Amino acid sequence: RRDQQQQLLNMNNANSAKKGKKRMLDKSSSSRPARRKNQHNRQQQHPMEDAMTMLQPTNTANTTTTSPPTSLEITNLQKRLGQKITTVIKQSAIHGLRRIPKSITTEGEITLSLVSTMMQSHESEKTNDTKRMTKWTLTNDLDITKFLQVERLVHPVKHDGVGHIFLSSSTHSKARDNVYHWAKFVNLEVRYDKREMILTLIAKTMDAGSGRPENVPERVRYSRGEM
């Protein structure tokens, strides 16, 4: 009886093992079509993904190039610089027989291409060019005024009164302030800071006489470039 029970137990274990193996085969066979289907779906999705990738905008910041400055941009900058430096000369620079005052003004956010194009005709007057700074020095007053788009003479300017003869010392200060003075450019230094993108003008001027415009018509014509 024990032998029969043992045989029945062995037969049951064998049948259980066969059933378990069959279930594993059934699962693996059923998962194969699913895997093939998933692979097929992924292959179908790839063309759509590629198309969407092609349509997405790309970053072209490194490949875009700035357009060269126009003549109008250069002219506007020169006029703006001329107005700023002449205002400083009129308000701050004190002239005299032995005085050559220095006036400074700056302009920020100026590109290197704009400065290079503007100073193209003054290449021979470049006095310094490093990785950080480029410098030009203009020494002809006519070239300076053409560059700044201003008159050849700056007027009226302040004067220390030296060289003038007044009736009395008590009226010296008042009379000095009433005298109409003119100044001319000695030189103009143009500096460009490449790192900070700042353009700096340093102008030196000297006394060019006195007299109100209605009393010195020849000086007025000279200042305007008419003679």
C-alpha positions as CSV (number, residue, x, y, z in Angstrom):
1,R,0.0,0.0,0.0
2,R,2.9,2.3,0.8
3,D,4.4,1.6,-2.6
4,Q,1.1,2.4,-4.3
5,Q,0.8,5.7,-2.5
6,Q,4.4,6.6,-3.4
7,Q,3.7,5.9,-7.0
8,L,0.6,8.0,-7.1
9,L,2.5,10.9,-5.4
10,N,5.2,10.6,-8.0
11,M,2.7,10.6,-10.8
12,N,1.0,13.7,-9.4
13,N,4.3,15.6,-9.1
14,A,5.2,14.7,-12.7
15,N,1.8,15.9,-14.0
16,S,2.2,19.2,-12.1
17,A,5.6,19.7,-13.5
18,K,4.3,19.1,-17.1
19,K,1.4,21.5,-16.5
20,G,3.8,24.2,-15.2
21,K,6.2,23.8,-18.1
22,K,3.2,24.0,-20.6
23,R,2.0,27.2,-18.9
24,M,5.4,28.8,-19.2
25,L,5.6,27.9,-22.9
26,D,2.1,29.3,-23.5
27,K,3.1,32.6,-21.8
28,S,6.3,32.9,-23.8
29,S,4.6,32.2,-27.1
30,S,1.8,34.6,-26.4
31,S,4.3,37.4,-25.5
32,R,6.2,37.1,-28.7
33,P,3.5,38.5,-30.9
34,A,3.1,41.4,-28.4
35,R,6.8,42.2,-28.5
36,R,6.8,42.0,-32.3
37,K,3.7,44.4,-32.3
38,N,5.5,46.8,-30.0
39,Q,8.6,46.8,-32.1
40,H,6.5,47.4,-35.2
41,N,4.7,50.3,-33.5
42,R,8.0,51.9,-32.5
43,Q,9.3,51.5,-36.1
44,Q,6.1,53.3,-37.3
45,Q,6.6,56.1,-34.8
46,H,10.2,56.8,-35.8
47,P,9.3,58.6,-39.1
48,M,6.8,60.9,-37.3
49,E,9.4,61.6,-34.6
50,D,12.0,62.4,-37.2
51,A,9.6,64.7,-39.0
52,M,8.7,66.5,-35.8
53,T,12.4,66.9,-35.0
54,M,13.0,68.5,-38.4
55,L,10.2,70.9,-37.8
56,Q,11.4,72.1,-34.4
57,P,13.3,75.5,-34.5
58,T,17.0,75.3,-34.0
59,N,19.2,77.7,-32.1
60,T,20.9,79.9,-34.8
61,A,22.3,82.5,-32.4
62,N,25.9,81.3,-33.1
63,T,25.4,81.2,-36.9
64,T,23.6,84.5,-37.5
65,T,25.8,87.5,-38.6
66,T,25.1,91.1,-37.9
67,S,24.4,93.3,-40.9
68,P,26.9,96.0,-41.6
69,P,26.0,99.5,-40.3
70,T,24.3,101.8,-42.7
71,S,25.5,105.3,-43.6
72,L,22.5,106.8,-41.8
73,E,23.5,105.0,-38.6
74,I,27.0,106.3,-38.9
75,T,25.9,109.9,-39.6
76,N,23.4,109.9,-36.7
77,L,26.2,108.6,-34.4
78,Q,28.6,111.3,-35.5
79,K,26.0,114.1,-35.1
80,R,25.1,112.8,-31.6
81,L,28.8,112.7,-30.7
82,G,29.3,116.2,-32.1
83,Q,26.4,117.6,-30.1
84,K,27.6,116.0,-26.9
85,I,31.2,117.1,-27.1
86,T,30.4,120.7,-28.1
87,T,27.9,120.9,-25.2
88,V,30.7,119.9,-22.8
89,I,33.1,122.4,-24.3
90,K,30.6,125.2,-24.0
91,Q,29.6,124.4,-20.5
92,S,32.8,123.2,-18.8
93,A,35.9,124.2,-20.7
94,I,37.6,127.5,-19.6
95,H,39.8,128.9,-22.3
96,G,42.5,131.6,-22.1
97,L,45.8,132.7,-23.6
98,R,47.7,129.7,-22.2
99,R,44.8,127.4,-21.6
100,I,44.1,124.3,-23.7
101,P,41.2,122.6,-21.8
102,K,40.3,119.0,-22.2
103,S,36.6,117.9,-22.7
104,I,35.4,114.3,-22.4
105,T,32.2,112.6,-23.4
106,T,31.2,108.9,-23.9
107,E,28.7,106.9,-25.8
108,G,27.7,103.3,-24.7
109,E,26.4,100.2,-26.5
110,I,28.4,100.9,-29.7
111,T,29.3,97.8,-31.7
112,L,32.8,97.2,-33.1
113,S,31.6,97.0,-36.7
114,L,29.9,100.5,-36.3
115,V,33.1,102.0,-34.9
116,S,35.4,100.3,-37.5
117,T,33.2,101.5,-40.4
118,M,32.9,105.0,-39.0
119,M,36.7,105.3,-38.5
120,Q,37.6,103.7,-41.8
121,S,38.8,106.9,-43.4
122,H,41.0,107.6,-40.4
123,E,43.0,104.4,-40.5
124,S,46.3,106.4,-40.8
125,E,45.5,108.2,-37.6
126,K,45.2,105.1,-35.5
127,T,47.7,105.4,-32.7
128,N,46.9,102.2,-30.6
129,D,45.2,98.9,-31.3
130,T,45.1,96.2,-28.6
131,K,42.8,93.3,-27.7
132,R,41.0,95.6,-25.3
133,M,41.3,99.2,-26.8
134,T,41.6,100.9,-30.1
135,K,42.6,104.6,-30.3
136,W,42.6,107.2,-33.0
137,T,44.0,110.8,-32.7
138,L,42.8,113.4,-35.2
139,T,44.9,116.5,-35.3
140,N,43.4,118.6,-38.2
141,D,40.6,120.8,-37.0
142,L,38.8,120.6,-40.3
143,D,38.9,116.8,-40.3
144,I,37.6,116.9,-36.7
145,T,34.7,119.1,-37.4
146,K,33.8,117.0,-40.5
147,F,33.9,113.9,-38.4
148,L,31.7,115.4,-35.7
149,Q,29.3,117.1,-38.2
150,V,29.7,120.4,-36.4
151,E,31.0,123.9,-37.2
152,R,34.7,124.6,-37.4
153,L,34.6,126.9,-34.3
154,V,32.8,126.3,-31.0
155,H,30.9,129.3,-29.6
156,P,30.2,130.7,-27.2
157,V,32.8,129.3,-24.7
158,K,34.0,130.3,-21.2
159,H,37.2,132.4,-20.8
160,D,39.4,133.3,-17.9
161,G,39.6,136.9,-19.0
162,V,43.3,137.0,-19.2
163,G,44.5,139.4,-22.0
164,H,41.4,141.6,-21.9
165,I,41.5,145.2,-20.6
166,F,38.5,146.4,-18.5
167,L,37.7,149.8,-17.2
168,S,37.9,148.8,-13.5
169,S,38.6,145.7,-11.4
170,S,35.2,145.9,-9.8
171,T,33.5,145.3,-13.2
172,H,36.1,142.7,-14.3
173,S,34.0,139.6,-13.5
174,K,30.8,140.9,-15.0
175,A,32.5,142.2,-18.1
176,R,34.5,139.0,-18.6
177,D,31.2,137.0,-18.5
178,N,29.7,139.3,-21.2
179,V,32.5,138.8,-23.6
180,Y,31.6,136.4,-26.4
181,H,34.5,133.9,-27.0
182,W,35.2,131.3,-29.7
183,A,37.3,128.2,-29.6
184,K,38.8,125.8,-32.1
185,F,39.8,122.2,-31.9
186,V,43.5,121.3,-31.3
187,N,43.0,117.5,-31.5
188,L,40.4,114.8,-30.9
189,E,41.2,111.4,-29.4
190,V,38.7,108.7,-30.1
191,R,38.9,105.6,-27.9
192,Y,36.9,102.4,-28.2
193,D,36.7,99.9,-25.4
194,K,35.9,96.6,-27.1
195,R,35.0,94.8,-23.9
196,E,32.7,97.4,-22.5
197,M,31.5,98.6,-26.0
198,I,32.0,102.2,-25.0
199,L,33.2,105.0,-27.3
200,T,35.1,107.9,-25.6
201,L,35.9,111.3,-27.1
202,I,38.6,113.5,-25.6
203,A,38.8,116.9,-27.2
204,K,41.4,119.6,-26.7
205,T,40.4,123.2,-27.7
206,M,42.0,126.6,-27.6
207,D,41.0,130.2,-27.7
208,A,40.0,131.5,-31.2
209,G,39.1,135.1,-30.5
210,S,36.2,137.1,-29.2
211,G,33.3,139.1,-30.5
212,R,29.7,138.6,-31.1
213,P,28.6,136.9,-34.3
214,E,27.0,140.0,-35.7
215,N,30.2,141.9,-35.2
216,V,32.6,139.3,-36.7
217,P,30.9,138.1,-39.9
218,E,34.1,136.7,-41.4
219,R,34.6,134.5,-38.4
220,V,31.0,133.2,-38.7
221,R,31.7,132.3,-42.4
222,Y,34.9,130.6,-41.5
223,S,33.2,128.7,-38.7
224,R,30.5,127.5,-41.2
225,G,33.1,126.5,-43.8
226,E,32.1,129.2,-46.2
227,M,35.6,130.5,-46.7
